[in-house]
Every structure is written in C-alpha cells, then in structure tokens.
Amino acid sequence: MPATPLDRIDRRILELLQRDGRLTNVELAAKIALSPSPCLRRVRALEEDGVIRDYVALVDPARVGLGLLAFASVKLEKGGTKPLDDFRAAVQGWPEVIACYAMTGDTDYLLRVHVEDLEHYSRFMMNRLLKQPGVIDVRSNFVLERIKDTTALPLGHLG
C-alpha cells in the first residue's frame, strides 16, 4: 500500500504510464494538465512508494521465436516445506517460466511458460519440471488464441 492515498491526478498518471511508459515528463505533465516539476515529483513519489514497480519493454513472444504459450498446473508431494522451497528456488532458474503463482485448490503452482514449440515444451517438461523432486503431477494447457493480453491494471476502484 502506498504511504499516501492516491488522488485523481496520481491515478491518471498511472493510467497514462501503463499505456505508454516512454512518455517524457513534459508529455505526461501536458496530458494531466500539470506543470512538469509537480508532475515529476508525483511520479517520483509513486516510484518511491513502490506503486510504480518498474519500467520495461514488452517483447512480442512470437517475434522472438516463442510461439507457444502454455500454462502448467503443478502439484507437489505433501510433507514439510522442503519440496516447496526447493521448487520455488528451481523455478527462478527456468527461463521458460515467465510467471509462477502459488495457488489454492487442487494445484499448488501455476506456471506461465513461453517456448518455441511443442518439442521445446516437451524438453522443458522432461528435463526440468518432471525431474524436480517433489513434483507428483503436472497438467498442461496450451493457448490457442490470445483474446485479451494486457499488463495495465484496472484502477477504477481507486475513486
């Protein structure tokens, strides 16, 4: 949670930067009808409070040869924290795994995996995921079509 509540101007800054993180401070200030200095102070405060976490370039996976997107539901054996800790550590070193979420329900973890093709996914499964101690079940789902894929968070609930 930010140190101070977000007002209408902060929310507008976030909306604009989520759409285009390359806006200059002058461009951003003009779009929110604020002079550049106070605009920059607000952006810096959002960064310092951790509301703005990072700035990145979003790369099109297909354009860099990663045409297959899969979601892998992973179930681990029960029995202490070691299998969980080991799995969490291992995932950090698997470049194919773009995101890993601890889940409720029948699945312990959900992995978002970007790979070249089905053969690449098979190698990832056989050589990494299924060789990880504690993994007892993996269910894979493959994306057929992206209907909506955004990084912008909804901010309407903020006011």
N, C-alpha and C positions, 0 to 999 in steps of 0.2 A: 504494500500500500504506500502511495506517495506520502511524503512528510506533510504536504498541504493538499486540501481538496482541489480537484481540477475544475476550473471555471470554463465558461463558454469559449474563451479565446484559447485556452490550453487544449480543449477538445478539438477545436478547429485546426490548430497546429498539428495535432496527432493525425487527424483525418487526412490532411494535405500531405504530410510526410509519409504516411503509409501508402499513399498513391504514387508519390514521387519523392524518394529520399535524396534526390540530387538537386532539389530546389536550393537556390542560393538563399542566404538570409534576406537579401533585398527582395527577391521574388516572393518569398514566404511572407515577409512583412507587408508587401503590397496586397497580397491575396487576403490577408486578415485585417487590412486597414489599420496597421500599427507601424510606428516608425521602426527602423532597423535595430536600434540599440535595445529598446524594451523587448522586441521580438527575440533577439539573440539571448537576452537574459532569461526569458521564459524557456527557450529551447535548452539552454544550459542547465536550468533548474530541473527540467524534465529528465535530462540525462543523468544528473547527479542523484536524483531521487530513484533512479532505476526504472522509471516509466518508459523511457526510450532506452532499450537494452543494447541496440547495436545498429549499424548501418551495413547493408550487404548488397551485392549484385545477385539478382535471381537469374540463374542459368537455366535455359531450356534443356531438360534432360535429353530429349530426342536429338537436339542439335549437337550434343556431345556424345552421341552413341549409346545413351542409356534409355533404350526404347521400351523396356519392360518395368512396370511398377507393380510390386507385389506387397501384400500385407500378410505377415506371418504371425499367427497366434501361437504362442509358446507356453507350454505347461511344464513346470518343473516338479521334481520329486519333493515331497514334504519332508522336513526333518532338519530343523535348525536354520541358521541364517547363512551358513557357508555356501550352499548352492546358489542362493540369491545373490550374495556378494560376489561370488565368482562369475556368475552370469552377467551382472551389471558391469563388472570390470572388463570382461571379454567383449561385450558389445561396443565399448569405447574404441576398441581396436579394429572393428569391422567397418571398412569404408563404405560398403554397400548399404549399411544400415544408416538411413538418414534421420530416423526418429525412433525412439523406443519409449513406450509408455507402460508403467505398471498398471494393471487392470483389476477391476472387480469381476466377480463371476467365475466362469469355468476356465478362463485364460489368465495366466499370471502376467504375461507381457505381450504387447502388440508391437510388432516391428514394421516400419515402412522401409521397404527395400527397393533401391533403384539398381538395375543391372542391364547389361546389353541385351540379353535374350534368355530364352528358357534354358539353354545349355549353361550359361553363366549362373543362373539361379540354381540349377542343379549342383554345380560345383560349390557354390556358397553353402547350400544345404548339407551336402555330403562331407565337405572338408572343414566346415566351421561350425555351423549351427548344430547338426546332429552329433558332432564329436565333442560338444561341450558337456562336461559332466553335469548330471542333474537334469538334463533335458529328457523328458519322457514322452512328449507329444508335440507335434508341430502341424498346424493346419494352414495351408496357403490359399490365398485368394488373389487373383490377378485382375488388374484393372483393364477393362475393355475400352472404356472411353472416359475422358475427364469431362464431367458436366459442369462442375464448379471447382476451381482451384485458386484460392486466394490466400494471401498472408495478412490481409487487412482485418483487424479485429473490429467487431461492431461496438460502437461507443454510445449509441443512443440511450442506453440505460444510465449514463452519467448525468443526464439532465437536459 
